[in-house]
């Protein structure tokens, strides 16, 4: 087994800095620290280092928002935190199809969802492209107060079925106590424009509230002409009511997005054309070419999330919060196959609904409109045809979280439950293109419905935790349990109802925090994490085929040190993760030439492929160099590798069947950066602000799955993705105006991302990579009333 080699020089430098800062500040801070210790032990968020808990965690700060354009995606806010790499195919993150996130060997991409996402503690309903919703569907950047990241572990009350590698909790802004309005306009590269308006009611009795609306547009960053676009309308409403012994918070968000996609590419493609993904921008009238027309690769989604959170202070040491919620989603995904489909039943009769027993593709019809199935397409009057394929998503999800906290002597007892019921439908229909010589306009009535499936998902989670304080030592012990039932009903193809259970075992967690003094603490933690089998596993498959499939689990251990000072703070953690029963796609839904397999019901065949071990170190630093100048930094060193062989049956280049190791023990995990370093320097001086950030990502393997080279030799780890360093910068000016002015304040902000116009790969999945956007600039004018 390979061992992770910690960079001793890095540790030595960080340790020296921390203990020097400790020596400089201990005397001057003693009195103020004693006064604030109680608040710190209440587990409040402290700078970018997050909370004083027994697991590694970090949080975003205001400077991270300044480095991103307001038109951007809230997922980008976490990209400079330790352990995290966010990939976006679009310059402003406006393409969910190509959004990827990796952290400690775990990912969110089109194939896998191994990190939990919550919004104010409310589960997001999964992050998959097909029916999921990441945080950008629920939050604008301006209305995001911070993001809490639990690397490896998460708060035991976190509600997610995907939190194998930790949880990302996006916390919305609270209403202002003073009434006021704000209007902002953003203009930027790639025809970007955005309107944003927010009104705060101020204090009305015991209630504060705000309402905001934003409207965004930008073209795809690559190509000219009809190169696709993203268009998004977003609304948010939040109210907070303070009662004598309770607080009631309500929040509503609505998001309606149309996003034209980007195509993942091979490494060879990137090296040939690092500014083009292969999608076309001019309609040619040839369906074989126009199947790649950028405007026809589209994601349409509409999401509404509503919750009411009631926090009850039952006594001085007893608190209860209950949060019922409702999530509605509908949407569509589009492709443009260069053919139409002739599906028949067992008797050879053509079907307009159902997969049938035989499907034949055809490209022409006779002058009378009859499909030509024998390939004799040169007959007089033959007409070229093509399809516009839609996959429809519809989801209703409702549930509640409830948490009880009881302080009893030196014990802090927590217990809670999460209940959720989800119903979703997934339907795929095929429409004939009216005249493929002219455009992709299609008939509203489909000529064939491939499948129509209903999914039901019931979740119950229970947890219990005891936090024991023994002087300077804080010990935490907890257990949690998930009960998950999923089912699929096939409404067309006569396969009936399939059902599988995905219950967890009892999942233990334990941790300790030891305060060496008021500034310096050691922490260690252990947790067993769980990911339920997703209902998408049942797409096109019977439950009997999946009876041996196991839910994924991961054990995570952290050991670290934190220092909190007035001018200097840092945190360092080393970790060891064992990921068991990893579920992966063993066959991707692509044809031999790399084009989409339009007839595939799902994305591939799923199976448990054994384990993954990940070991590494993460460090974060927050240093106030002067009253106006601050430095933040994060370092990630990670080694993730497969812990056992996975066998698969394949065919050699000569056509002979052979049993090979599809994944090989000791090989590096695909798509996970091993070394990352980020630095950000921020300057604030009265009305002016400026900042620059740099993120370095070392080269890493993009693929690990077995393949044969052209000479017949076997290849595993391959596609070494090149090193890159990205620079971002911002300038800003803010001015408060006197009461005689119509406006109460003005703010100007200029942001440049990828300052040096670097060619790079930003993320993707195994063997299919996303081209990173070139230099992108935006300018925002904000007016306060």
Secondary structure, DSSP 8 states (H G I E B T S, - for coil): -------HHHHHHHHHHHHHHHHHHHHHHHHHHHHHHHHHHTT---GGG--SSSS-EEE--HHHHHTS-TTS-GGGGGTTSTTEEEEESSTTS--GGGEEEEETTEEESSS-B-SEEEETTEE-S---TTT---GGGT--STTEEEEEEEES---TT---S--SSEEEEEEE----SS-EEEEEEEEETTTEEEEEEEEE---BTTEEEEEEEEEEEEE-SS-SSS--EEEEEEEEEEEEEE-SSEEEEEEEEEEEEEEE----B-HHHHHH-TT--S-BSS--S-HHHHTTBGGGSEEEEEEEEEEEEEEEEEETTEEEEEEEEEEEEEEEEEE--SSEEEEE-TTS-B-SBS--SEEEEE-EE-TTS-B--SS-TTSTT-EE--EEEEEEEEEEEEEEEEEEEEEETTEEEEEEEEEEEEEEEEEEEEEEBS-TTT---B-SS-SEEEEEEEEEEEEEEEEEEEEEEETTEEEEEEEEEEEEEEEEEESSSS--EEEEE-----EEEEEEEEESSSSEEEEEEEEEEEE---GGGGTT--GGGGTT---EEEEEEEEEEEE--SSEEEEEEEEEEEEES-EEESS-SB-TTSSB-TT-SSS--EEE---EEEEEEEEEEEEE-SSSEEEEEEEEEEEEEE-S-EEEEEE-TTS-EEEEEEE-TT-B-TT--SEEEEEEEEEEETTEEEEEEEEEE--EEEE-S-EE-TTS-EE-SEEEE--EEEEEEEEEEEEE--TTSSSSEEEEEEEEESTT----EEEEETTEEEE----EEEEEEEEE-
